[in-house]
Amino acid sequence: MTTLPRPTTELSADEARRIALRAQGFLGAPDRRSGVRGVLRHLGAVQLDTISVLARSHELIPYARLGAVGRRTVEEAYWKKESQPAHAFEYWSHAACILPIEEWPHFAFRRRAYRARPHWHHELPDGAYDQVIKQLRAEGPLTATELGGAKRTSEWWDWSGTKVAVERALMYGEVVCVERRGWKRVYDLAERAVPAQLLHDELDDAECLRRLVRLAGQSLGVGTRADIADYHRLKGEQVDAVIDGSGLVPVTVAGWSKPAWADPAALATPPRGRHRTTLLSPFDSLVWERARTERIFGFTHRLEAYVPKPKRVYGYFAMPVLAGGRLVGRVDPAREGRTLVARQVTLDGPKAVPAVAQALVEAAGWVDCADVRVERVDAPELREALTLELARALA
């Protein structure tokens, strides 16, 4: 008997965009009851980065979805405090990310891959690994400095033998980071920090991958193979091997040249509700994949922090502005005392002016700035309108 293929759901580009916005927490009422931990569980991964302009990226992620949530509240939601159980851990996902502690078993495939890895950028000195484990077991959770020093010189990647060892142990899963002190990782033995019911590597690679593909599809709402793979930095063939058993359903999206899959729950009800107006971290999972951002929003986004200053187009830490479900501009921010400085503002036409002004004023209030100053507007003819709108919003 011939099995007929299942009909594929067809989505318009606009429907796909709104599904993606809702899946990422930007459409509909924010879930304030679940708070920051709810955002983390919903997204599945929050990217970490050392750059701090308005705030660090892991703080900007819940702010963009929940509004002016307290920054201490953000820190307490992520990292373990004293005798409390761990709620999250740091590991390699899309990049260095904060992940819900419940997902520890599903990264067993990556821990196994690291243990089997033949080559590393840093040589591991003889005895250093065993010494780190012995010290953590005897003394409890420690930073790299407390373990003996993080670096040999001032160069960023010139790690000490101790740092090499403890980072290797973290990648293997023998050590975990569930706490930070003053932005420094605090390392602890996984056997002590990870809840006992989660502390195992029993799931085979296929089950781990199936779970992460399903989570990526839920967090994206709808995505291509490349979108889904990129979310937790899987290989395309890994996605292919498990996509049929992941629970995601095939869809076609008008204007998308590649096949796509969607979370069936995202297709069950039309995406409706209020749109957030906000500045986005360049590391926000809504925009962290450039090809997807261009496909969904028609918006070219690139972090220029590591681009030489003369070659920057939009600024050091240009933050996309989300309004009405569209990306309507960019702001490169800075802070001078209690003034939020918009070093460079890029606007997608006059209609973007009120939204950009609102996003700037709300961000200023969140970081305890009383004023906003604009230095440069890429469309000079819109500078006066933006200045007036800011004055109105600040009044």
C-alpha positions, -999 to 999 in steps of 0.1 A, spaced: 0 0 0 13 34 -9 16 59 19 5 94 9 26 123 21 11 144 48 -2 178 35 22 206 44 9 237 61 15 269 41 23 301 59 26 336 45 58 355 53 38 377 77 24 348 95 58 333 100 72 366 113 44 368 139 48 332 149 85 338 154 78 370 175 54 352 198 77 322 202 105 346 213 83 364 238 77 397 218 40 393 210 13 391 236 13 399 273 46 392 290 47 363 315 56 384 345 46 356 370 73 333 356 97 362 354 133 359 343 135 322 349 104 318 327 121 337 299 152 314 302 130 283 301 110 297 272 140 306 251 161 276 261 193 295 260 205 330 268 238 341 253 265 355 275 290 382 264 316 403 282 305 436 265 286 459 288 273 492 274 238 497 288 240 464 305 254 429 297 235 409 271 221 384 296 204 413 314 191 428 281 174 396 271 147 396 299 145 434 299 135 433 262 106 409 270 95 419 305 103 456 307 122 472 335 129 441 356 155 448 383 190 439 374 196 422 407 165 402 401 180 390 368 213 379 385 194 361 412 172 343 387 202 329 368 228 320 394 229 299 425 230 316 458 244 299 489 223 268 498 197 273 471 194 246 443 208 255 409 183 269 384 207 272 355 242 263 343 266 277 318 276 257 288 283 258 251 250 260 231 245 287 205 277 302 220 286 305 257 250 305 272 230 302 303 208 271 301 180 258 323 194 232 347 167 207 335 186 205 302 218 192 317 210 156 306 204 167 270 239 181 266 254 147 273 261 143 235 283 174 236 301 164 267 309 131 251 321 148 219 344 170 240 358 140 258 366 123 225 381 155 210 418 148 199 430 184 196 426 216 217 438 252 214 455 250 248 479 223 260 469 207 293 499 205 317 506 172 333 487 168 366 468 201 363 434 184 357 436 161 387 449 189 409 419 211 400 394 184 408 412 176 440 412 213 451 375 218 443 366 186 462 385 198 492 377 235 492 343 239 476 333 262 447 362 284 435 369 310 408 399 304 385 418 331 405 412 312 437 423 280 420 456 295 413 452 321 386 434 325 353 461 339 330 498 338 326 500 372 310 476 401 302 467 385 269 431 373 269 437 338 257 470 332 274 454 309 300 473 295 330 475 257 333 449 258 360 425 277 338 430 253 309 423 224 333 392 238 349 377 248 315 385 214 301 367 198 331 337 221 325 335 210 289 337 173 300 310 179 325 330 169 356 329 206 366 300 230 362 294 268 366 261 276 383 273 308 400 292 340 393 309 364 416 316 398 402 313 384 367 338 357 374 328 321 369 326 300 400 335 264 393 321 235 413 320 197 409 290 187 389 283 159 414 278 186 441 260 213 421 237 195 396 205 180 412 209 143 416 180 134 394 196 153 365 232 142 370 236 116 344 247 110 308 224 82 302 206 96 271 221 85 238 231 111 212 198 107 192 176 114 222 197 144 232 195 158 196 158 151 193 152 171 225 174 201 214 158 201 179 124 201 194 133 229 219 149 250 191 117 246 170 96 257 200 118 287 207 119 298 171 82 290 163 91 283 127 125 278 111 145 262 83 169 234 89 197 260 92 178 280 117 171 250 139 206 238 137 221 272 145 200 276 177 222 252 197 250 250 171 241 215 158 253 201 125 228 199 97 231 162 95 224 159 132 191 178 126 183 156 96 188 124 117 161 134 143 138 159 127 111 133 119 109 122 155 112 157 170 75 165 170 80 195 147 59 196 115 69 205 80 56 238 66 63 260 36 67 298 40 60 322 12 93 337 0 115 312 19 136 292 -5 142 264 19 118 239 36 108 247 71 94 231 103 72 246 130 61 239 165 26 225 161 15 244 192 25 276 174 2 267 145 -27 259 167 -37 295 175 -32 327 154 -4 348 169 -21 379 183 -15 405 210 5 436 218 39 440 203 69 450 224 88 482 216 124 478 228 161 479 221 175 445 214 209 431 224 229 422 193 231 387 210 193 384 214 181 350 200 155 369 179 183 383 158 215 363 165 214 345 132 220 370 104 204 350 75 172 344 94 170 380 105 173 392 69 148 366 57 121 374 84 126 411 89 144 423 58 170 437 82 208 433 79 222 430 114 259 426 123 278 432 156 306 457 148 323 457 182 352 437 167 352 457 134 379 484 132 363 517 141 369 534 107 350 504 90 320 505 113 287 514 96 262 515 125 284 517 156 303 497 183 272 480 199 244 489 176 211 476 191 182 469 167 150 486 176 119 464 176 85 480 172 52 468 159 67 435 151 93 451 128 129 461 131 127 498 125 162 512 132 194 509 153 208 527 182 245 527 192 243 536 229 267 548 256 264 562 291 278 594 305 269 597 342 231 597 342 227 605 305 220 578 280 239 588 248 228 577 214 260 580 196 245 570 163 208 565 154 197 548 122 160 552 114 139 533 88 120 564 78 99 590 97 74 564 111 102 549 132 108 581 151 82 577 179 92 540 185 129 548 187 123 576 211 101 554 233 127 526 233 155 551 242 135 566 271 124 533 285 160 520 284 173 551 300 149 547 329 159 511 333 196 519 337 188 549 360 196 576 334 175 608 337 183 622 302 189 611 266 213 628 243 215 621 205 248 627 189 243 616 153 212 606 132 220 589 99 191 607 83 198 643 94 164 655 82 148 633 110 170 647 138 146 675 148 116 651 149 135 627 170 147 654 194 111 667 198 98 632 204 124 625 230 116 657 248 79 648 248 87 613 262 110 626 289 87 654 301 
